[in-house]
């Protein structure tokens, strides 16, 4: 694809990722402390995330597939004293399917690239159950 279309698609992916991460920070991510992580609360200043975008595929005979990987740090700040502690991995993992579905929805329905959609048929959205979303309007 040409540079202009690639940049639009990457921007769309960035916006979808940022919206999904904001939801994770505001509604899902918890910090744990004390013995066995018995004390839990929302994180104070959000998550620390590194994002790596690349265009390679592990499959030898496939085309390049632009995608990104997000690595979430285990360190977060406690809301009550500002000290550092560990994020509760189980709070994130319990919502990984919801986060993936939300990312797909934000990606599929971003109006900034509606002109790029060619397929008139329904789009498939990956989630724990089969779901069909309508194609974006032109």
BANU-814392 format. One record per residue: residue in three letters; residue number from 0; x, y, z of N, C-alpha, C in turn. Coordinates in steps of 0.05 Angstrom, whole numbers. Layout:
% residues N
+--------+-----+--------+--------+--------+--------+--------+--------+--------+--------+--------+
| residu | num |    n.x |    n.y |    n.z |   ca.x |   ca.y |   ca.z |    c.x |    c.y |    c.z |
+--------+-----+--------+--------+--------+--------+--------+--------+--------+--------+--------+
|    Ala | NUM |      X |      Y |      Z |      X |      Y |      Z |      X |      Y |      Z |
...
+--------+-----+--------+--------+--------+--------+--------+--------+--------+--------+--------+
This chain:
% residues 138
+--------+-----+--------+--------+--------+--------+--------+--------+--------+--------+--------+
| residu | num |    n.x |    n.y |    n.z |   ca.x |   ca.y |   ca.z |    c.x |    c.y |    c.z |
+--------+-----+--------+--------+--------+--------+--------+--------+--------+--------+--------+
|    Unk |   0 |     17 |    -23 |      0 |      0 |      0 |      0 |     18 |     25 |      0 |
|    Unk |   1 |      7 |     47 |     -8 |     23 |     71 |     -9 |     26 |     83 |     19 |
|    Unk |   2 |     44 |    102 |     21 |     51 |    115 |     46 |     27 |    128 |     60 |
|    Unk |   3 |     11 |    142 |     44 |    -12 |    156 |     55 |    -32 |    137 |     69 |
|    Unk |   4 |    -39 |    115 |     55 |    -57 |     96 |     67 |    -45 |     82 |     91 |
|    Unk |   5 |    -19 |     76 |     90 |     -6 |     63 |    112 |     -7 |     81 |    137 |
|    Unk |   6 |     -2 |    107 |    133 |     -2 |    126 |    156 |    -30 |    129 |    168 |
|    Unk |   7 |    -50 |    129 |    151 |    -78 |    130 |    161 |    -84 |    105 |    177 |
|    Unk |   8 |    -77 |     82 |    167 |    -83 |     57 |    182 |    -67 |     56 |    208 |
|    Unk |   9 |    -42 |     65 |    208 |    -26 |     65 |    233 |    -38 |     84 |    253 |
|    Unk |  10 |    -47 |    108 |    244 |    -60 |    127 |    262 |    -85 |    115 |    273 |
|    Unk |  11 |   -101 |    102 |    257 |   -126 |     89 |    266 |   -119 |     68 |    288 |
|    Unk |  12 |    -98 |     52 |    283 |    -90 |     32 |    303 |    -80 |     46 |    329 |
|    Unk |  13 |    -66 |     68 |    326 |    -56 |     82 |    350 |    -80 |     92 |    367 |
|    Unk |  14 |    -99 |    104 |    354 |   -123 |    115 |    368 |   -138 |     92 |    382 |
|    Unk |  15 |   -142 |     70 |    367 |   -156 |     47 |    379 |   -141 |     36 |    403 |
|    Unk |  16 |   -115 |     33 |    400 |    -98 |     23 |    422 |   -100 |     42 |    447 |
|    Unk |  17 |    -98 |     68 |    442 |    -98 |     87 |    464 |   -125 |     87 |    478 |
|    Unk |  18 |   -147 |     85 |    463 |   -174 |     83 |    476 |   -176 |     57 |    492 |
|    Unk |  19 |   -166 |     36 |    482 |   -168 |     10 |    496 |   -151 |     11 |    521 |
|    Unk |  20 |   -127 |     22 |    520 |   -109 |     24 |    543 |   -122 |     42 |    564 |
|    Unk |  21 |   -135 |     64 |    555 |   -148 |     82 |    574 |   -170 |     67 |    590 |
|    Unk |  22 |   -185 |     50 |    576 |   -205 |     34 |    589 |   -193 |     15 |    609 |
|    Unk |  23 |   -170 |      2 |    601 |   -157 |    -16 |    619 |   -147 |     -2 |    644 |
|    Unk |  24 |   -136 |     22 |    641 |   -126 |     38 |    664 |   -149 |     47 |    682 |
|    Unk |  25 |   -170 |     56 |    670 |   -192 |     67 |    686 |   -211 |     46 |    699 |
|    Unk |  26 |   -214 |     24 |    685 |   -235 |      5 |    694 |   -225 |    -22 |    703 |
|    Unk |  27 |   -200 |    -29 |    696 |   -192 |    -56 |    700 |   -167 |    -59 |    718 |
|    Unk |  28 |   -146 |    -43 |    712 |   -120 |    -47 |    726 |   -122 |    -41 |    756 |
|    Unk |  29 |   -112 |    -60 |    771 |   -111 |    -57 |    800 |    -82 |    -62 |    810 |
|    Unk |  30 |    -75 |    -48 |    831 |    -50 |    -54 |    845 |    -56 |    -71 |    869 |
|    Unk |  31 |    -37 |    -88 |    875 |    -41 |   -105 |    899 |    -17 |   -101 |    918 |
|    Unk |  32 |    -23 |   -104 |    943 |     -1 |   -102 |    963 |    -10 |   -118 |    988 |
|    Unk |  33 |      8 |   -119 |   1007 |      5 |   -136 |   1031 |      8 |   -165 |   1025 |
|    Unk |  34 |      9 |   -182 |   1044 |     13 |   -211 |   1041 |     -7 |   -223 |   1022 |
|    Unk |  35 |      2 |   -236 |   1001 |    -16 |   -249 |    982 |    -32 |   -230 |    965 |
|    Unk |  36 |    -25 |   -205 |    965 |    -39 |   -185 |    949 |    -68 |   -181 |    958 |
|    Unk |  37 |    -73 |   -183 |    984 |   -100 |   -181 |    995 |   -111 |   -153 |    992 |
|    Unk |  38 |    -94 |   -132 |    993 |   -104 |   -105 |    990 |   -102 |    -97 |    961 |
|    Unk |  39 |   -124 |    -87 |    950 |   -124 |    -79 |    922 |   -138 |    -52 |    918 |
|    Unk |  40 |   -129 |    -38 |    898 |   -141 |    -12 |    891 |   -134 |     -5 |    863 |
|    Unk |  41 |   -148 |     14 |    851 |   -142 |     23 |    824 |   -114 |     36 |    825 |
|    Unk |  42 |   -100 |     34 |    802 |    -73 |     46 |    800 |    -76 |     77 |    801 |
|    Unk |  43 |    -55 |     90 |    811 |    -56 |    119 |    814 |    -52 |    134 |    788 |
|    Unk |  44 |    -30 |    129 |    774 |    -23 |    145 |    751 |    -24 |    130 |    725 |
|    Unk |  45 |    -39 |    108 |    724 |    -41 |     93 |    699 |    -19 |     72 |    697 |
|    Unk |  46 |    -19 |     59 |    675 |      0 |     37 |    669 |     24 |     48 |    654 |
|    Unk |  47 |     46 |     34 |    656 |     70 |     39 |    640 |     70 |     18 |    617 |
|    Unk |  48 |     69 |     28 |    592 |     66 |     10 |    570 |     86 |     18 |    548 |
|    Unk |  49 |    100 |     -2 |    537 |    117 |      2 |    514 |    104 |    -12 |    490 |
|    Unk |  50 |    103 |      2 |    468 |     90 |     -8 |    444 |    111 |    -11 |    422 |
|    Unk |  51 |    111 |    -34 |    409 |    129 |    -39 |    387 |    113 |    -47 |    362 |
|    Unk |  52 |    116 |    -30 |    341 |    102 |    -36 |    316 |    122 |    -48 |    297 |
|    Unk |  53 |    113 |    -69 |    283 |    130 |    -79 |    261 |    112 |    -92 |    240 |
|    Unk |  54 |    125 |   -100 |    218 |    110 |   -109 |    194 |    118 |   -137 |    186 |
|    Unk |  55 |    132 |   -151 |    202 |    141 |   -178 |    195 |    120 |   -198 |    205 |
|    Unk |  56 |    121 |   -221 |    192 |    104 |   -243 |    200 |    123 |   -267 |    205 |
|    Unk |  57 |    115 |   -284 |    224 |    131 |   -308 |    229 |    128 |   -329 |    207 |
|    Unk |  58 |    107 |   -327 |    192 |    102 |   -347 |    171 |    121 |   -340 |    148 |
|    Unk |  59 |    134 |   -360 |    138 |    154 |   -356 |    117 |    142 |   -346 |     91 |
|    Unk |  60 |    119 |   -357 |     83 |    107 |   -351 |     57 |     85 |   -330 |     58 |
|    Unk |  61 |     83 |   -315 |     79 |     61 |   -296 |     81 |     70 |   -268 |     75 |
|    Unk |  62 |     51 |   -250 |     71 |     57 |   -222 |     66 |     63 |   -208 |     93 |
|    Unk |  63 |     75 |   -185 |     91 |     79 |   -169 |    115 |     52 |   -161 |    127 |
|    Unk |  64 |     50 |   -163 |    153 |     26 |   -156 |    167 |     32 |   -135 |    188 |
|    Unk |  65 |     25 |   -110 |    183 |     30 |    -89 |    203 |     15 |    -95 |    229 |
|    Unk |  66 |     28 |    -96 |    251 |     15 |   -100 |    277 |     34 |    -90 |    299 |
|    Unk |  67 |     23 |    -88 |    323 |     38 |    -77 |    345 |     36 |    -96 |    369 |
|    Unk |  68 |     56 |    -96 |    386 |     56 |   -110 |    411 |     59 |    -90 |    433 |
|    Unk |  69 |     43 |    -93 |    454 |     44 |    -76 |    477 |     54 |    -92 |    501 |
|    Unk |  70 |     75 |    -82 |    514 |     86 |    -94 |    537 |     79 |    -77 |    562 |
|    Unk |  71 |     66 |    -89 |    581 |     56 |    -74 |    604 |     76 |    -79 |    628 |
|    Unk |  72 |     85 |    -58 |    640 |    103 |    -61 |    663 |     87 |    -71 |    687 |
|    Unk |  73 |    100 |    -86 |    704 |     87 |    -96 |    728 |     87 |    -75 |    750 |
|    Unk |  74 |    103 |    -54 |    747 |    105 |    -33 |    768 |     84 |    -11 |    763 |
|    Unk |  75 |     70 |     -4 |    784 |     50 |     17 |    784 |     51 |     32 |    811 |
|    Unk |  76 |     39 |     55 |    812 |     38 |     70 |    837 |     13 |     65 |    853 |
|    Unk |  77 |     17 |     64 |    879 |     -6 |     60 |    897 |    -21 |     86 |    900 |
|    Unk |  78 |    -48 |     85 |    902 |    -63 |    110 |    904 |    -62 |    123 |    931 |
|    Unk |  79 |    -57 |    108 |    952 |    -59 |    119 |    979 |    -33 |    133 |    988 |
|    Unk |  80 |     -9 |    124 |    978 |     16 |    136 |    987 |     35 |    143 |    964 |
|    Unk |  81 |     27 |    137 |    940 |     44 |    143 |    917 |     69 |    125 |    914 |
|    Unk |  82 |     71 |    105 |    932 |     93 |     86 |    930 |     89 |     67 |    907 |
|    Unk |  83 |    110 |     52 |    900 |    109 |     34 |    877 |    102 |      6 |    887 |
|    Unk |  84 |     86 |     -8 |    871 |     79 |    -36 |    877 |     74 |    -51 |    851 |
|    Unk |  85 |     63 |    -74 |    853 |     58 |    -91 |    829 |     29 |    -90 |    820 |
|    Unk |  86 |     26 |    -89 |    794 |     -1 |    -90 |    783 |    -12 |   -119 |    787 |
|    Unk |  87 |    -37 |   -121 |    791 |    -50 |   -147 |    794 |    -53 |   -159 |    766 |
|    Unk |  88 |    -37 |   -179 |    760 |    -38 |   -191 |    733 |    -65 |   -204 |    728 |
|    Unk |  89 |    -77 |   -216 |    750 |   -102 |   -229 |    746 |   -125 |   -210 |    739 |
|    Unk |  90 |   -123 |   -185 |    748 |   -143 |   -165 |    741 |   -141 |   -159 |    711 |
|    Unk |  91 |   -117 |   -158 |    700 |   -114 |   -153 |    672 |   -122 |   -178 |    655 |
|    Unk |  92 |   -112 |   -201 |    663 |   -118 |   -225 |    648 |   -147 |   -233 |    647 |
|    Unk |  93 |   -161 |   -226 |    669 |   -190 |   -232 |    669 |   -206 |   -216 |    648 |
|    Unk |  94 |   -193 |   -195 |    638 |   -207 |   -178 |    619 |   -193 |   -177 |    592 |
|    Unk |  95 |   -176 |   -196 |    586 |   -161 |   -195 |    561 |   -179 |   -199 |    537 |
|    Unk |  96 |   -199 |   -216 |    538 |   -217 |   -220 |    516 |   -234 |   -195 |    511 |
|    Unk |  97 |   -243 |   -182 |    533 |   -258 |   -157 |    530 |   -241 |   -135 |    518 |
|    Unk |  98 |   -216 |   -133 |    526 |   -198 |   -113 |    516 |   -193 |   -118 |    486 |
|    Unk |  99 |   -189 |   -143 |    478 |   -184 |   -149 |    450 |   -208 |   -143 |    433 |
|    Unk | 100 |   -232 |   -149 |    443 |   -257 |   -143 |    429 |   -261 |   -113 |    427 |
|    Unk | 101 |   -255 |    -98 |    448 |   -257 |    -69 |    448 |   -238 |    -57 |    428 |
|    Unk | 102 |   -213 |    -67 |    427 |   -194 |    -58 |    407 |   -204 |    -63 |    379 |
|    Unk | 103 |   -215 |    -86 |    374 |   -226 |    -92 |    347 |   -249 |    -73 |    340 |
|    Unk | 104 |   -266 |    -67 |    359 |   -289 |    -49 |    354 |   -278 |    -21 |    348 |
|    Unk | 105 |   -260 |    -11 |    364 |   -248 |     15 |    359 |   -234 |     16 |    332 |
|    Unk | 106 |   -220 |     -5 |    325 |   -206 |     -7 |    300 |   -225 |     -8 |    276 |
|    Unk | 107 |   -246 |    -24 |    279 |   -265 |    -28 |    257 |   -283 |     -4 |    251 |
|    Unk | 108 |   -289 |     11 |    271 |   -309 |     33 |    267 |   -297 |     61 |    269 |
|    Unk | 109 |   -271 |     63 |    267 |   -258 |     90 |    268 |   -266 |    104 |    242 |
|    Unk | 110 |   -278 |    128 |    245 |   -288 |    142 |    221 |   -265 |    155 |    205 |
|    Unk | 111 |   -241 |    157 |    216 |   -219 |    171 |    202 |   -211 |    155 |    177 |
|    Unk | 112 |   -217 |    130 |    175 |   -209 |    115 |    151 |   -233 |    101 |    138 |
|    Unk | 113 |   -256 |    112 |    141 |   -280 |     99 |    129 |   -278 |     99 |     99 |
|    Unk | 114 |   -263 |    117 |     87 |   -260 |    118 |     58 |   -243 |     95 |     48 |
|    Unk | 115 |   -228 |     82 |     66 |   -211 |     60 |     57 |   -225 |     34 |     56 |
|    Unk | 116 |   -249 |     32 |     67 |   -263 |      6 |     67 |   -274 |      1 |     39 |
|    Unk | 117 |   -268 |    -23 |     29 |   -277 |    -31 |      3 |   -298 |    -52 |      5 |
|    Unk | 118 |   -297 |    -69 |     24 |   -315 |    -92 |     26 |   -343 |    -83 |     35 |
|    Unk | 119 |   -364 |    -90 |     19 |   -391 |    -82 |     27 |   -403 |   -101 |     47 |
|    Unk | 120 |   -392 |   -124 |     52 |   -404 |   -145 |     69 |   -398 |   -140 |     99 |
|    Unk | 121 |   -409 |   -157 |    116 |   -404 |   -154 |    145 |   -375 |   -160 |    152 |
|    Unk | 122 |   -366 |   -148 |    174 |   -339 |   -153 |    184 |   -342 |   -171 |    208 |
|    Unk | 123 |   -323 |   -189 |    211 |   -323 |   -207 |    234 |   -306 |   -194 |    256 |
|    Unk | 124 |   -317 |   -195 |    280 |   -302 |   -184 |    303 |   -296 |   -208 |    321 |
|    Unk | 125 |   -270 |   -211 |    328 |   -262 |   -234 |    345 |   -270 |   -228 |    374 |
|    Unk | 126 |   -283 |   -248 |    385 |   -289 |   -247 |    414 |   -295 |   -275 |    423 |
|    Unk | 127 |   -304 |   -278 |    447 |   -308 |   -305 |    458 |   -332 |   -319 |    444 |
|    Unk | 128 |   -350 |   -304 |    433 |   -372 |   -314 |    418 |   -371 |   -302 |    390 |
|    Unk | 129 |   -382 |   -316 |    371 |   -383 |   -305 |    343 |   -400 |   -281 |    343 |
|    Unk | 130 |   -390 |   -259 |    331 |   -406 |   -234 |    329 |   -401 |   -222 |    302 |
|    Unk | 131 |   -422 |   -210 |    291 |   -419 |   -197 |    265 |   -426 |   -168 |    268 |
|    Unk | 132 |   -408 |   -151 |    258 |   -412 |   -122 |    259 |   -417 |   -113 |    231 |
|    Unk | 133 |   -435 |    -93 |    227 |   -440 |    -83 |    200 |   -416 |    -69 |    189 |
|    Unk | 134 |   -414 |    -69 |    162 |   -391 |    -55 |    149 |   -395 |    -25 |    153 |
|    Unk | 135 |   -373 |    -10 |    156 |   -376 |     19 |    159 |   -389 |     31 |    134 |
|    Unk | 136 |   -404 |     53 |    138 |   -417 |     66 |    116 |   -396 |     82 |    101 |
|    Unk | 137 |   -401 |     85 |     75 |   -382 |    101 |     58 |   -391 |    129 |     57 |
+--------+-----+--------+--------+--------+--------+--------+--------+--------+--------+--------+
